[in-house]
Amino acid sequence: MTDASGAALARAIGKNTVLESFKFDCRETRMSDRSGIALATALKANRSLQSFQITCVETRMGEASGACLAEAIRVNTALQSFKLICYRTNMGDESGVAFADAIKTNRTLLCFHLDCPDTRMSDTSGSALGQAIQENTTLEAFKLDCSGTRMGDDCGLLLAAAIEANSTLHSFHLDCSDTGMGDASGMALAKAIEVNRTLRSFRLDCYATSMGDSSGTSFANAIRSNVTLQSFKLDCANTSMGEASSRALSAAIKTNITLQSIAVLHDIDMMVGLSLPKVVQRNNELKLAWRNLVCISQQTQCPKLQKIIDAMGELSFQQVILAYFVPKDMQWPLRFKRQGLQSKPTNRTHSPND
């Protein structure tokens, strides 16, 4: 496939007025910036596309393509999802900063994925992207794969600050494997998810970094405190996380009652004495039982019980129902304690007729 093919495809996109999704894989071809610029120009003018994905791995596309694609995102008001997989290309900080500027401006994009392993992007790009997420108020899903690049803790700290400040992100995925990010980044990211109340999914791939037990125990504290996260994945193979991280994460996951999906990958058995599938099953059952009992109780015809429910308020009432199901040895999330809503689980045995 050559630039002639890329140009023809771009012309077709420019004329099409009904296509909503476009996915193009031109990896290991002879396509260059001529194709990249043509496709970006078509995307810039198109008003029907809602999803755009291009895989240009090991092509001759570089900074010119990256800058033009970023400009297309900046001005396009129909696009909702953009994914660029550009590892082992000539794209660098000029492209990275341009994408960051586009995210700052765009108010319709919901999903942004940038996979740029083994490119010339550095902390300049990562820091700009972190700052952009802090300012963006519409993005719901963000993924950055910067493995094998020169990004380090400057990038990690700003991405963590973005998670802490952002109130629209539901999904965050960072692959910083084989980069300069260390415990400063790990601890900051953990603190961010500890205080964030909108994030539902968090994934960190930190394979072959210098992150150690300071990061591992920080993530454990975050899991223990966060009551909104539903999915947590941590790939810490070939790092310095060891026994202290294992014990802390194991204890934290046992006490968390909102996580529906958990994965911790390590060189050793991190989750000693812990069955992750059982924890996930327990949490799913708790969620269903809690909601069912709340619904049934709120429909009661008993005047005395109805007065109690009305007097307690919605959040307090749900907290008492939750206490009924939570194991008596489980620690309560810090947020409930600070709000003064802690209700100790009852010690009585529940019969099937309760």
TORKOL-4160 file (C-alpha; in steps of 0.2 Angstrom, whole numbers, padded with zeros to 4 digits, m for minus):
354
<pt num="1" X="0000" Y="0000" Z="0000"/>
<pt num="2" X="0007" Y="0017" Z="m0005"/>
<pt num="3" X="0003" Y="0035" Z="m0004"/>
<pt num="4" X="m0008" Y="0034" Z="m0019"/>
<pt num="5" X="m0020" Y="0022" Z="m0009"/>
<pt num="6" X="m0020" Y="0034" Z="0006"/>
<pt num="7" X="m0025" Y="0049" Z="m0005"/>
<pt num="8" X="m0039" Y="0039" Z="m0013"/>
<pt num="9" X="m0045" Y="0034" Z="0004"/>
<pt num="10" X="m0045" Y="0052" Z="0010"/>
<pt num="11" X="m0055" Y="0058" Z="m0005"/>
<pt num="12" X="m0068" Y="0045" Z="m0001"/>
<pt num="13" X="m0069" Y="0050" Z="0017"/>
<pt num="14" X="m0070" Y="0068" Z="0012"/>
<pt num="15" X="m0085" Y="0065" Z="0001"/>
<pt num="16" X="m0094" Y="0053" Z="0012"/>
<pt num="17" X="m0108" Y="0061" Z="0023"/>
<pt num="18" X="m0116" Y="0045" Z="0031"/>
<pt num="19" X="m0100" Y="0035" Z="0038"/>
<pt num="20" X="m0100" Y="0035" Z="0057"/>
<pt num="21" X="m0085" Y="0024" Z="0060"/>
<pt num="22" X="m0068" Y="0023" Z="0051"/>
<pt num="23" X="m0054" Y="0011" Z="0056"/>
<pt num="24" X="m0038" Y="0010" Z="0045"/>
<pt num="25" X="m0023" Y="m0001" Z="0048"/>
<pt num="26" X="m0008" Y="0003" Z="0037"/>
<pt num="27" X="0006" Y="m0004" Z="0047"/>
<pt num="28" X="0022" Y="m0009" Z="0039"/>
<pt num="29" X="0018" Y="0000" Z="0023"/>
<pt num="30" X="0026" Y="0013" Z="0012"/>
<pt num="31" X="0014" Y="0026" Z="0017"/>
<pt num="32" X="0021" Y="0043" Z="0023"/>
<pt num="33" X="0016" Y="0060" Z="0028"/>
<pt num="34" X="0007" Y="0063" Z="0012"/>
<pt num="35" X="m0006" Y="0050" Z="0017"/>
<pt num="36" X="m0007" Y="0056" Z="0035"/>
<pt num="37" X="m0010" Y="0074" Z="0030"/>
<pt num="38" X="m0023" Y="0069" Z="0017"/>
<pt num="39" X="m0032" Y="0058" Z="0030"/>
<pt num="40" X="m0031" Y="0072" Z="0043"/>
<pt num="41" X="m0038" Y="0085" Z="0030"/>
<pt num="42" X="m0053" Y="0073" Z="0026"/>
<pt num="43" X="m0056" Y="0071" Z="0045"/>
<pt num="44" X="m0056" Y="0089" Z="0048"/>
<pt num="45" X="m0070" Y="0092" Z="0035"/>
<pt num="46" X="m0080" Y="0077" Z="0038"/>
<pt num="47" X="m0096" Y="0080" Z="0049"/>
<pt num="48" X="m0103" Y="0062" Z="0050"/>
<pt num="49" X="m0088" Y="0052" Z="0058"/>
<pt num="50" X="m0090" Y="0049" Z="0076"/>
<pt num="51" X="m0076" Y="0036" Z="0078"/>
<pt num="52" X="m0059" Y="0037" Z="0069"/>
<pt num="53" X="m0044" Y="0025" Z="0072"/>
<pt num="54" X="m0028" Y="0024" Z="0062"/>
<pt num="55" X="m0014" Y="0011" Z="0065"/>
<pt num="56" X="0002" Y="0017" Z="0056"/>
<pt num="57" X="0015" Y="0007" Z="0065"/>
<pt num="58" X="0032" Y="0006" Z="0056"/>
<pt num="59" X="0027" Y="0018" Z="0042"/>
<pt num="60" X="0035" Y="0034" Z="0037"/>
<pt num="61" X="0022" Y="0045" Z="0045"/>
<pt num="62" X="0029" Y="0058" Z="0057"/>
<pt num="63" X="0027" Y="0075" Z="0064"/>
<pt num="64" X="0018" Y="0082" Z="0050"/>
<pt num="65" X="0005" Y="0069" Z="0051"/>
<pt num="66" X="0003" Y="0070" Z="0069"/>
<pt num="67" X="0001" Y="0089" Z="0069"/>
<pt num="68" X="m0012" Y="0088" Z="0055"/>
<pt num="69" X="m0022" Y="0075" Z="0064"/>
<pt num="70" X="m0022" Y="0085" Z="0080"/>
<pt num="71" X="m0028" Y="0100" Z="0071"/>
<pt num="72" X="m0042" Y="0089" Z="0064"/>
<pt num="73" X="m0047" Y="0084" Z="0082"/>
<pt num="74" X="m0046" Y="0102" Z="0087"/>
<pt num="75" X="m0059" Y="0109" Z="0075"/>
<pt num="76" X="m0070" Y="0093" Z="0072"/>
<pt num="77" X="m0086" Y="0095" Z="0082"/>
<pt num="78" X="m0094" Y="0078" Z="0078"/>
<pt num="79" X="m0080" Y="0066" Z="0082"/>
<pt num="80" X="m0082" Y="0057" Z="0099"/>
<pt num="81" X="m0068" Y="0044" Z="0098"/>
<pt num="82" X="m0050" Y="0045" Z="0092"/>
<pt num="83" X="m0037" Y="0032" Z="0093"/>
<pt num="84" X="m0020" Y="0033" Z="0085"/>
<pt num="85" X="m0007" Y="0018" Z="0086"/>
<pt num="86" X="0009" Y="0025" Z="0080"/>
<pt num="87" X="0023" Y="0016" Z="0088"/>
<pt num="88" X="0040" Y="0015" Z="0080"/>
<pt num="89" X="0036" Y="0030" Z="0069"/>
<pt num="90" X="0045" Y="0047" Z="0068"/>
<pt num="91" X="0031" Y="0056" Z="0078"/>
<pt num="92" X="0038" Y="0066" Z="0093"/>
<pt num="93" X="0035" Y="0080" Z="0105"/>
<pt num="94" X="0028" Y="0091" Z="0091"/>
<pt num="95" X="0014" Y="0079" Z="0088"/>
<pt num="96" X="0012" Y="0076" Z="0107"/>
<pt num="97" X="0010" Y="0094" Z="0111"/>
<pt num="98" X="m0002" Y="0097" Z="0097"/>
<pt num="99" X="m0013" Y="0083" Z="0103"/>
<pt num="100" X="m0013" Y="0090" Z="0120"/>
<pt num="101" X="m0018" Y="0107" Z="0113"/>
<pt num="102" X="m0032" Y="0099" Z="0103"/>
<pt num="103" X="m0039" Y="0090" Z="0119"/>
<pt num="104" X="m0039" Y="0107" Z="0128"/>
<pt num="105" X="m0050" Y="0115" Z="0114"/>
<pt num="106" X="m0062" Y="0100" Z="0109"/>
<pt num="107" X="m0078" Y="0099" Z="0119"/>
<pt num="108" X="m0086" Y="0084" Z="0110"/>
<pt num="109" X="m0073" Y="0071" Z="0111"/>
<pt num="110" X="m0077" Y="0057" Z="0124"/>
<pt num="111" X="m0063" Y="0045" Z="0121"/>
<pt num="112" X="m0044" Y="0048" Z="0117"/>
<pt num="113" X="m0031" Y="0034" Z="0115"/>
<pt num="114" X="m0013" Y="0037" Z="0110"/>
<pt num="115" X="m0002" Y="0022" Z="0108"/>
<pt num="116" X="0015" Y="0029" Z="0105"/>
<pt num="117" X="0028" Y="0016" Z="0111"/>
<pt num="118" X="0046" Y="0018" Z="0105"/>
<pt num="119" X="0043" Y="0035" Z="0098"/>
<pt num="120" X="0053" Y="0051" Z="0101"/>
<pt num="121" X="0039" Y="0058" Z="0113"/>
<pt num="122" X="0046" Y="0063" Z="0130"/>
<pt num="123" X="0040" Y="0072" Z="0146"/>
<pt num="124" X="0036" Y="0087" Z="0135"/>
<pt num="125" X="0022" Y="0077" Z="0127"/>
<pt num="126" X="0017" Y="0068" Z="0143"/>
<pt num="127" X="0016" Y="0084" Z="0153"/>
<pt num="128" X="0006" Y="0093" Z="0140"/>
<pt num="129" X="m0006" Y="0079" Z="0139"/>
<pt num="130" X="m0008" Y="0079" Z="0158"/>
<pt num="131" X="m0011" Y="0098" Z="0159"/>
<pt num="132" X="m0024" Y="0096" Z="0145"/>
<pt num="133" X="m0034" Y="0083" Z="0154"/>
<pt num="134" X="m0035" Y="0094" Z="0169"/>
<pt num="135" X="m0043" Y="0108" Z="0158"/>
<pt num="136" X="m0054" Y="0096" Z="0148"/>
<pt num="137" X="m0072" Y="0094" Z="0155"/>
<pt num="138" X="m0080" Y="0082" Z="0143"/>
<pt num="139" X="m0067" Y="0067" Z="0140"/>
<pt num="140" X="m0073" Y="0051" Z="0148"/>
<pt num="141" X="m0060" Y="0039" Z="0143"/>
<pt num="142" X="m0041" Y="0042" Z="0141"/>
<pt num="143" X="m0027" Y="0030" Z="0137"/>
<pt num="144" X="m0008" Y="0033" Z="0135"/>
<pt num="145" X="0004" Y="0020" Z="0130"/>
<pt num="146" X="0021" Y="0028" Z="0131"/>
<pt num="147" X="0031" Y="0012" Z="0135"/>
<pt num="148" X="0049" Y="0013" Z="0129"/>
<pt num="149" X="0049" Y="0032" Z="0128"/>
<pt num="150" X="0058" Y="0045" Z="0137"/>
<pt num="151" X="0044" Y="0050" Z="0148"/>
<pt num="152" X="0047" Y="0050" Z="0167"/>
<pt num="153" X="0041" Y="0057" Z="0183"/>
<pt num="154" X="0037" Y="0074" Z="0176"/>
<pt num="155" X="0024" Y="0066" Z="0165"/>
<pt num="156" X="0018" Y="0054" Z="0179"/>
<pt num="157" X="0015" Y="0068" Z="0192"/>
<pt num="158" X="0005" Y="0079" Z="0179"/>
<pt num="159" X="m0006" Y="0064" Z="0174"/>
<pt num="160" X="m0009" Y="0061" Z="0192"/>
<pt num="161" X="m0014" Y="0079" Z="0195"/>
<pt num="162" X="m0026" Y="0077" Z="0181"/>
<pt num="163" X="m0035" Y="0062" Z="0188"/>
<pt num="164" X="m0036" Y="0071" Z="0205"/>
<pt num="165" X="m0044" Y="0087" Z="0197"/>
<pt num="166" X="m0054" Y="0079" Z="0183"/>
<pt num="167" X="m0072" Y="0075" Z="0186"/>
<pt num="168" X="m0078" Y="0068" Z="0170"/>
<pt num="169" X="m0066" Y="0054" Z="0167"/>
<pt num="170" X="m0073" Y="0036" Z="0169"/>
<pt num="171" X="m0058" Y="0026" Z="0162"/>
<pt num="172" X="m0039" Y="0029" Z="0164"/>
<pt num="173" X="m0026" Y="0018" Z="0157"/>
<pt num="174" X="m0007" Y="0022" Z="0157"/>
<pt num="175" X="0006" Y="0010" Z="0151"/>
<pt num="176" X="0023" Y="0017" Z="0156"/>
<pt num="177" X="0032" Y="0001" Z="0155"/>
<pt num="178" X="0051" Y="0003" Z="0153"/>
<pt num="179" X="0051" Y="0022" Z="0155"/>
<pt num="180" X="0058" Y="0033" Z="0169"/>
<pt num="181" X="0043" Y="0034" Z="0179"/>
<pt num="182" X="0046" Y="0028" Z="0197"/>
<pt num="183" X="0039" Y="0029" Z="0215"/>
<pt num="184" X="0035" Y="0048" Z="0213"/>
<pt num="185" X="0023" Y="0044" Z="0199"/>
<pt num="186" X="0016" Y="0028" Z="0207"/>
<pt num="187" X="0012" Y="0037" Z="0224"/>
<pt num="188" X="0005" Y="0052" Z="0215"/>
<pt num="189" X="m0007" Y="0041" Z="0204"/>
<pt num="190" X="m0012" Y="0031" Z="0219"/>
<pt num="191" X="m0016" Y="0047" Z="0229"/>
<pt num="192" X="m0026" Y="0053" Z="0214"/>
<pt num="193" X="m0038" Y="0038" Z="0213"/>
<pt num="194" X="m0039" Y="0038" Z="0232"/>
<pt num="195" X="m0048" Y="0055" Z="0231"/>
<pt num="196" X="m0056" Y="0054" Z="0214"/>
<pt num="197" X="m0075" Y="0050" Z="0214"/>
<pt num="198" X="m0079" Y="0048" Z="0196"/>
<pt num="199" X="m0067" Y="0036" Z="0189"/>
<pt num="200" X="m0074" Y="0018" Z="0187"/>
<pt num="201" X="m0059" Y="0010" Z="0179"/>
<pt num="202" X="m0040" Y="0012" Z="0182"/>
<pt num="203" X="m0026" Y="0002" Z="0174"/>
<pt num="204" X="m0008" Y="0005" Z="0176"/>
<pt num="205" X="0005" Y="m0006" Z="0167"/>
<pt num="206" X="0022" Y="m0001" Z="0175"/>
<pt num="207" X="0032" Y="m0017" Z="0169"/>
<pt num="208" X="0051" Y="m0014" Z="0171"/>
<pt num="209" X="0050" Y="0002" Z="0180"/>
<pt num="210" X="0058" Y="0007" Z="0196"/>
<pt num="211" X="0042" Y="0008" Z="0205"/>
<pt num="212" X="0043" Y="m0002" Z="0222"/>
<pt num="213" X="0034" Y="m0005" Z="0238"/>
<pt num="214" X="0031" Y="0014" Z="0241"/>
<pt num="215" X="0020" Y="0013" Z="0226"/>
<pt num="216" X="0012" Y="m0004" Z="0230"/>
<pt num="217" X="0007" Y="0001" Z="0247"/>
<pt num="218" X="0000" Y="0018" Z="0241"/>
<pt num="219" X="m0011" Y="0009" Z="0229"/>
<pt num="220" X="m0017" Y="m0003" Z="0243"/>
<pt num="221" X="m0022" Y="0013" Z="0253"/>
<pt num="222" X="m0031" Y="0020" Z="0238"/>
<pt num="223" X="m0041" Y="0004" Z="0235"/>
<pt num="224" X="m0045" Y="0003" Z="0253"/>
<pt num="225" X="m0052" Y="0021" Z="0253"/>
<pt num="226" X="m0060" Y="0022" Z="0236"/>
<pt num="227" X="m0079" Y="0018" Z="0235"/>
<pt num="228" X="m0083" Y="0021" Z="0217"/>
<pt num="229" X="m0069" Y="0012" Z="0207"/>
<pt num="230" X="m0076" Y="m0004" Z="0199"/>
<pt num="231" X="m0061" Y="m0010" Z="0189"/>
<pt num="232" X="m0043" Y="m0010" Z="0195"/>
<pt num="233" X="m0028" Y="m0018" Z="0185"/>
<pt num="234" X="m0010" Y="m0017" Z="0190"/>
<pt num="235" X="0004" Y="m0025" Z="0180"/>
<pt num="236" X="0020" Y="m0023" Z="0191"/>
<pt num="237" X="0030" Y="m0037" Z="0184"/>
<pt num="238" X="0049" Y="m0034" Z="0184"/>
<pt num="239" X="0048" Y="m0020" Z="0197"/>
<pt num="240" X="0054" Y="m0018" Z="0215"/>
<pt num="241" X="0036" Y="m0022" Z="0222"/>
<pt num="242" X="0038" Y="m0036" Z="0234"/>
<pt num="243" X="0031" Y="m0044" Z="0250"/>
<pt num="244" X="0025" Y="m0027" Z="0258"/>
<pt num="245" X="0015" Y="m0023" Z="0242"/>
<pt num="246" X="0008" Y="m0041" Z="0242"/>
<pt num="247" X="0002" Y="m0040" Z="0259"/>
<pt num="248" X="m0005" Y="m0022" Z="0258"/>
<pt num="249" X="m0014" Y="m0026" Z="0242"/>
<pt num="250" X="m0021" Y="m0042" Z="0248"/>
<pt num="251" X="m0029" Y="m0034" Z="0263"/>
<pt num="252" X="m0035" Y="m0019" Z="0254"/>
<pt num="253" X="m0044" Y="m0029" Z="0240"/>
<pt num="254" X="m0052" Y="m0040" Z="0254"/>
<pt num="255" X="m0060" Y="m0025" Z="0262"/>
<pt num="256" X="m0066" Y="m0016" Z="0246"/>
<pt num="257" X="m0084" Y="m0020" Z="0242"/>
<pt num="258" X="m0086" Y="m0010" Z="0225"/>
<pt num="259" X="m0073" Y="m0018" Z="0214"/>
<pt num="260" X="m0081" Y="m0029" Z="0201"/>
<pt num="261" X="m0065" Y="m0033" Z="0191"/>
<pt num="262" X="m0047" Y="m0035" Z="0199"/>
<pt num="263" X="m0031" Y="m0040" Z="0191"/>
<pt num="264" X="m0013" Y="m0039" Z="0198"/>
<pt num="265" X="0001" Y="m0046" Z="0188"/>
<pt num="266" X="0018" Y="m0049" Z="0196"/>
<pt num="267" X="0033" Y="m0061" Z="0195"/>
<pt num="268" X="0028" Y="m0069" Z="0211"/>
<pt num="269" X="0011" Y="m0073" Z="0218"/>
<pt num="270" X="0006" Y="m0056" Z="0225"/>
<pt num="271" X="m0011" Y="m0061" Z="0231"/>
<pt num="272" X="m0005" Y="m0074" Z="0244"/>
<pt num="273" X="m0020" Y="m0082" Z="0252"/>
<pt num="274" X="m0032" Y="m0072" Z="0242"/>
<pt num="275" X="m0044" Y="m0078" Z="0229"/>
<pt num="276" X="m0048" Y="m0064" Z="0217"/>
<pt num="277" X="m0063" Y="m0073" Z="0209"/>
<pt num="278" X="m0071" Y="m0075" Z="0226"/>
<pt num="279" X="m0069" Y="m0057" Z="0230"/>
<pt num="280" X="m0077" Y="m0052" Z="0213"/>
<pt num="281" X="m0091" Y="m0064" Z="0216"/>
<pt num="282" X="m0094" Y="m0057" Z="0233"/>
<pt num="283" X="m0094" Y="m0039" Z="0227"/>
<pt num="284" X="m0106" Y="m0043" Z="0213"/>
<pt num="285" X="m0118" Y="m0052" Z="0225"/>
<pt num="286" X="m0117" Y="m0038" Z="0238"/>
<pt num="287" X="m0122" Y="m0026" Z="0225"/>
<pt num="288" X="m0137" Y="m0035" Z="0219"/>
<pt num="289" X="m0143" Y="m0039" Z="0237"/>
<pt num="290" X="m0140" Y="m0022" Z="0243"/>
<pt num="291" X="m0150" Y="m0014" Z="0229"/>
<pt num="292" X="m0164" Y="m0027" Z="0230"/>
<pt num="293" X="m0167" Y="m0024" Z="0249"/>
<pt num="294" X="m0166" Y="m0005" Z="0247"/>
<pt num="295" X="m0180" Y="m0007" Z="0233"/>
<pt num="296" X="m0191" Y="m0019" Z="0243"/>
<pt num="297" X="m0189" Y="m0008" Z="0259"/>
<pt num="298" X="m0193" Y="0008" Z="0251"/>
<pt num="299" X="m0210" Y="0000" Z="0244"/>
<pt num="300" X="m0215" Y="m0006" Z="0262"/>
<pt num="301" X="m0233" Y="m0002" Z="0267"/>
<pt num="302" X="m0228" Y="m0003" Z="0286"/>
<pt num="303" X="m0231" Y="0015" Z="0293"/>
<pt num="304" X="m0218" Y="0014" Z="0306"/>
<pt num="305" X="m0204" Y="0008" Z="0295"/>
<pt num="306" X="m0209" Y="0021" Z="0282"/>
<pt num="307" X="m0207" Y="0035" Z="0295"/>
<pt num="308" X="m0189" Y="0028" Z="0299"/>
<pt num="309" X="m0184" Y="0027" Z="0281"/>
<pt num="310" X="m0191" Y="0045" Z="0278"/>
<pt num="311" X="m0182" Y="0052" Z="0293"/>
<pt num="312" X="m0165" Y="0044" Z="0289"/>
<pt num="313" X="m0163" Y="0051" Z="0271"/>
<pt num="314" X="m0158" Y="0042" Z="0256"/>
<pt num="315" X="m0139" Y="0040" Z="0258"/>
<pt num="316" X="m0141" Y="0035" Z="0277"/>
<pt num="317" X="m0154" Y="0023" Z="0273"/>
<pt num="318" X="m0144" Y="0014" Z="0260"/>
<pt num="319" X="m0129" Y="0014" Z="0272"/>
<pt num="320" X="m0139" Y="0005" Z="0285"/>
<pt num="321" X="m0145" Y="m0008" Z="0272"/>
<pt num="322" X="m0127" Y="m0010" Z="0266"/>
<pt num="323" X="m0121" Y="m0013" Z="0284"/>
<pt num="324" X="m0133" Y="m0028" Z="0285"/>
<pt num="325" X="m0124" Y="m0037" Z="0271"/>
<pt num="326" X="m0105" Y="m0032" Z="0274"/>
<pt num="327" X="m0095" Y="m0045" Z="0284"/>
<pt num="328" X="m0093" Y="m0039" Z="0302"/>
<pt num="329" X="m0074" Y="m0039" Z="0301"/>
<pt num="330" X="m0074" Y="m0028" Z="0285"/>
<pt num="331" X="m0066" Y="m0010" Z="0287"/>
<pt num="332" X="m0077" Y="0004" Z="0281"/>
<pt num="333" X="m0072" Y="0016" Z="0267"/>
<pt num="334" X="m0064" Y="0032" Z="0274"/>
<pt num="335" X="m0077" Y="0042" Z="0265"/>
<pt num="336" X="m0092" Y="0035" Z="0275"/>
<pt num="337" X="m0082" Y="0037" Z="0291"/>
<pt num="338" X="m0079" Y="0056" Z="0287"/>
<pt num="339" X="m0097" Y="0059" Z="0283"/>
<pt num="340" X="m0103" Y="0051" Z="0299"/>
<pt num="341" X="m0113" Y="0038" Z="0291"/>
<pt num="342" X="m0104" Y="0023" Z="0298"/>
<pt num="343" X="m0116" Y="0009" Z="0305"/>
<pt num="344" X="m0108" Y="m0006" Z="0312"/>
<pt num="345" X="m0113" Y="m0022" Z="0304"/>
<pt num="346" X="m0125" Y="m0032" Z="0315"/>
<pt num="347" X="m0118" Y="m0048" Z="0324"/>
<pt num="348" X="m0134" Y="m0058" Z="0322"/>
<pt num="349" X="m0135" Y="m0072" Z="0310"/>
<pt num="350" X="m0147" Y="m0069" Z="0296"/>
<pt num="351" X="m0159" Y="m0083" Z="0292"/>
<pt num="352" X="m0167" Y="m0086" Z="0275"/>
<pt num="353" X="m0183" Y="m0079" Z="0282"/>
<pt num="354" X="m0176" Y="m0062" Z="0286"/>
